[in-house]
Amino acid sequence: MRIISGIAGGRKLAAPPGEKTRPTSDKLRGSLFNILRLHTQEAWVLDVFGGTGALALEAMSRGAARAVIIEKDRAAWDVIQKNAQSVLGADFSERVDIIRGDYRAVLSRLEAAKYDMIFLDPPYRMLEAYGAALNLLRERGLLAEDAVVICERARSAQAEYPAEFEIYDTRLYGETAVDFLRERRILTE
């Protein structure tokens, strides 16, 4: 696993031992960021289920301004710290906040900011996490006006998203599906 492109292109990324973490493959990540290329520059990124940190760190390598990565598992959190230092250098903590904790608790107390790009890639068995995280993001006012939410899920599973969000694109990659969401716009006359 490595950073695909940008200032840190080619840098290797570590993954925690065991099978608790399911890193997004290089191929899938490369495809995602080809789609997201116009959203990445100067973006504020939120990676809610960090895993290895690869999604947020890829965005940082490609020009994102700031990232917050949330991870509950201690071993994965340690790996994200090492990966961030490898990708961004010793001053990584000036551009990336890596927060250890349950996503609900962290989102509930996250400082007010507007995120342009949000990654939701929970363990596939946690289908309820998509809706719960999206509701918290809305309630806390953490979504920028044109925010894009990228939800990675098992192709065979259908995540339920709150009615305030719409899927504007879905891409299939083998056994994985990726839904691209945005908040529904209310048209006024």
N, C-alpha and C positions, 0 to 999 in steps of 0.2 A: 504494500500500500504506500502511496506517495502523493504529494501535491502535484496536480496535473499541469497547471500553468500559472503564469504570473511571476512576481518577483522571487518566489520560493519554489518555482517549478522544478520538479525532480527530487525535492527533499523527501526522504523516507519518513513514514509515520509508523509509530508503534501501535500495537493493539494489546489490550489486557489479556492475560492468559485465560483459558477456559472458553466456554460457549455462552456466557451471559451477554456478551456484547456481539452485535451483528453489524460489523462495519459496512458502510455503503461502498460498493466496489468502485475501483478507479474508473471503469468504463461508464457506470451509471452516473458517477459524480461529474465526469467530463461532459456527458450528454446534458445533465441538468444545467451546468454552468454555461453551456453553449446557448441554451434557452434563456437563461437569466442574465446574459452578458450586459444587456442594457439597464438592468436593475442594480448591478453590483457596485459601480463607481460611487464612492463616498457613502455607501449604504451603512445603516446601523443594522446589525444582524443579531438575531436571537436564535440560538440553537437550544431547544427545550430539553431534548434527550441526547446529550452530547456524545456518549459512547467513546469515540476516539478524538472527537473534536474536528474530524476531517472536513465536515461541511462548512463550519464557521471559518476554519483556517484556510480552506480553499478560497472562500469569499475574501478573506483578508489578503491573501496572496494576489488576488485579482483586483484589488483596489478598494475594498470596503473600508470604511473609516473606523468602525468600532464594532466589537462583538461581545455578547454575553453568552456564556455556555453554562448550561445547567446539567448536572449529573449527580445521581444519587449514590451510585456504587463507588466505594472508596478506591478500589483498584483502577477503575476506569478514570476517576477524577485525577489520580496520580499520573496516569498515562497522558491525559489531556494537558496537564501542566508541562510534562516533558515535550510533548508535540508542539505546544505553543512556543516554548523557548526555542526549539529547533527551527521552527518556521519563521518566527518573528524576532529572534535574538533575545538578548538579556533584558531588554526593556519591554518585553511582551506585555507585562502587567499594566503598562500605560495605555494599551489599546484593547486588551481583552480582560474581561472579568470572568473567572471560572468559579462558579458557585456550587458547592456541594449541598444537596438536599433534595427532598421530594419536590417535584415540579409544582404541585399545588401550593405548597407553603412558600416556595421561592417566588412564584408569580404573584402571590397575594401580597408580598412585601417588597417587590422589586420597585426601585425608584422610578418615578415617572420619567419616561422617555418615549420617543416615538420610533418604533422599529420598522424598517422598510422591507426586510426580508426575514421571515420566520420559518425555521425548520422544525417540523414535528415528525419524528421518527422513533416512536416508542417501541418497546418490544411488541411484536405482532399480536400477542395474546391480549394486549391492553387496548381493545377497541374503544372503550369508553374514554380513554385519555385524549383522543382528538377533540371531542366535543367539550370536555371539561377544560382543556387548555384554551381552546378558542373562546369559550365563555369568559374565562378569567382575563384573557387578553383584551376583550371588548370592555368588560366591567372596569378594568384598571386603566383604560385609555392608552394602551401600549402600542396601538397600531397607527402607523403613519397613514396619511390620506390615501396613498396609492400602494399600500403594503401588499406584498404577495406572500401567501402562506403555502409552503411546500410540504405536503403530507405524503410520506412514504409508507406503504402498507403492503401486506400480502395480496397478490393478485386475486386470490380466491376469497378474500374477505371484503366486506363493504363497510367502511367506516361511516358513522352517522355524524353529520356536521350540523351545527345550529342553522336555523332558517335564515339568520342574518348574513350567512356566507353563501357564495355560489362557486361551483366548480367551473372554471373557464377553460380548463384543458386537463386531459389525463394522458399519461404516457405509460406504455407497458414495456417492461424489460424482463423477459423470462418470467419468473415466478413473482416478480415485484411490480407494483403499480405505483405511480406517483400522480397525485392530484394537485393541481395548482388552484388555489382559492383566493378570493378577494371578498371584501365586504360588499354586500348588495348596496347599490346606490338607490336612494329614494329620490325620485324625480319630483320636483315642485314646479308649479306653473307660474 
